[in-house]
């Protein structure tokens, strides 16, 4: 896993919740880990993490903004 993928897993996991890609992007910006310029790739990274079984997505309030949560496999990847 690359540092950005790990940061995304940590953001979702640390906040004990489900996050939209927009919330993840804002958190990455606050951490200085990416955001903004990385947001174009953020959705593809989230899809990769989902396909790897590390995050799960469910429909949010808006169909275009699924909410992501870390799966048990994702927690294990983080060493938790």
Buried (B, 14 or more C-beta within 10 A) or exposed (E): BEEBBEBBBBBBBEEEEBBBBEBBBBBBBEEEBBBEEBBEEBEEBBEBBBEBEBBBBEEBEEEEBBBBBBBEEBEEBBEE
